[in-house]
């Protein structure tokens, strides 16, 4: 399963009924479980976001459906981030580095050609 980090912020409605939060958290766990996922961790936080959830879901569609479902209650706004494992990121980094190297070589080649052209024009 894929891991998702979900950032949540209270809405005005949600903070007014904060005492109901434990019940809403249990309901959210049940909803995700019915969708085939698991809520791995829940944190109350200080700063830009009020809460952080770490969840696992079978795919992006389930993660999106879960975020929309809990958002429809009107108590929180969500921002879902997909966690990538080190290996795919490493492969992507290598591809990006190779592409940048190609671009840099192409740029240096064009720059050298332009410099030769200017030298010829000056003669």
Secondary structure, DSSP 8 states (H G I E B T S, - for coil): -EEEEEEEEE-HHHHHTGGGHHHHHHHHHHHHHHTT-EEEEEEE--SS-SEEEEEEESSHHHHHHHHHHHHTTSSEEEEEEE---HHHHHHHHHHHHHHHHHHHHHHHHHHHHHHHHHHHHH-
